[in-house]
Structure formats: structure tokens, C-alpha cells
Amino acid sequence: MLARIYQPAKTATQSGRANAQDWLLEFEPETARSIDPLMGWTSSTDMKGQLRLKFATREEAVAYAERHGIAFQVFEPQPPKRTIKAYADNFKFTRKGLWTH
């Protein structure tokens, strides 16, 4: 029963970081998922795979796991890569790539 504690990355459809500030505690799957022969859906008998706990800080999540005797692994968030671009770069003479218009 190993748990992951991590801060999720923001989704591609959102521009802010509103839902990506919390820390999550999720359990690793204990059994492999099986395929239903009739419909082809995947299912699992592992009920802990449905459990996601949210915490405001990493320390709260670690304290919860230690208090309840849950083995855990903490994944630190990776800083986002920022590339500074200007609209004028689309019209540079040394632009890499083909013009499509």
C-alpha cells in the first residue's frame, strides 16, 4: 500500500494555476486492471484507486500519511519552462519553419 504525494500540473485547458495549488495523496494500484470480455471496458477490484485526498501543503499530506502508517513517496513539482516569445518573431527574416500563408 504505497501512496504518492504530489502537486499536479495544470491542465492544458486552463490558463491559471487555480486547481494546481493543492497537494494530492493517491494510492498506487495494487492489482492490474482487467478487461471485460463483453464490452471491453477495463475494471479493477482495487478500491483504493478511487481515493484522492487533497491537502493545502506538502507537510500536511506527509503528516497524514505518517499518522495513519501509510508508506508514501513524495514527488516534488518541476518548475515550468518559460520561453519568452514576441509576436514580431513570426515575421523575422531568420524565422525557422515554413510560411503557411
C-alpha positions in Angstrom: 0.0 0.0 0.0 2.3 2.7 -1.3 1.0 6.2 -1.7 2.1 9.1 -4.0 2.2 12.6 -2.7 2.5 15.2 -5.5 1.3 18.6 -6.7 -0.5 18.1 -10.0 0.4 20.1 -13.1 -2.1 22.5 -14.5 -4.2 21.2 -17.3 -3.8 22.3 -20.9 -7.2 23.9 -21.0 -6.7 26.3 -18.1 -4.6 29.4 -18.2 -4.2 29.9 -14.4 -3.0 27.6 -11.6 -6.2 27.6 -9.5 -6.6 23.8 -9.3 -2.9 23.1 -9.3 -2.0 24.5 -5.9 -3.2 21.6 -3.7 -1.1 18.5 -2.9 -2.7 15.1 -3.6 -2.3 11.8 -1.9 -3.1 8.9 -4.2 -2.5 5.2 -3.7 -0.6 3.1 -6.2 -2.7 0.3 -7.8 -2.3 -3.0 -6.0 -3.7 -5.1 -8.8 -3.6 -4.9 -12.6 -6.7 -3.7 -14.4 -8.7 -6.4 -16.2 -10.6 -6.2 -19.5 -14.2 -7.1 -19.6 -14.7 -9.7 -22.3 -18.1 -8.5 -23.4 -17.8 -4.7 -23.5 -14.0 -4.3 -23.5 -14.1 -1.9 -20.5 -11.3 -2.0 -18.0 -12.0 -2.6 -14.4 -10.2 -3.2 -11.1 -11.0 -4.7 -7.7 -8.7 -2.2 -6.0 -11.0 0.3 -4.2 -8.1 2.5 -3.1 -7.5 3.5 -6.7 -10.6 5.7 -6.4 -9.3 7.6 -3.4 -7.7 11.0 -3.8 -7.1 13.2 -0.8 -6.3 16.9 -1.1 -4.1 18.9 1.2 -3.1 22.5 1.3 0.6 21.9 1.9 3.0 19.0 1.4 3.7 18.9 5.1 0.0 18.2 5.9 0.0 15.3 3.4 3.2 13.8 4.8 1.8 14.2 8.4 -1.4 12.5 7.4 0.4 9.6 5.8 2.7 9.2 8.8 -0.1 9.4 11.3 -2.0 6.6 9.6 1.0 4.4 8.9 0.9 4.8 5.1 4.1 4.2 3.2 4.5 7.2 0.8 6.8 8.7 -1.8 6.9 12.5 -2.3 7.3 13.9 -5.8 8.4 17.5 -5.9 6.9 19.7 -8.6 9.1 20.6 -11.6 9.4 24.3 -12.4 7.7 25.2 -15.7 9.9 26.0 -18.6 9.3 29.6 -19.8 10.0 30.6 -23.3 9.7 34.3 -24.0 8.2 35.0 -27.4 7.2 38.1 -29.2 4.6 38.5 -31.9 7.2 40.1 -34.1 9.2 36.9 -34.1 6.6 35.5 -36.6 7.9 37.9 -39.2 11.6 37.6 -38.7 13.8 37.0 -41.7 15.7 34.3 -39.8 12.4 32.5 -38.8 12.7 28.7 -38.7 9.9 26.9 -40.3 7.8 27.4 -43.4 5.3 30.1 -44.0 1.8 28.7 -44.4 0.0 31.8 -45.6 
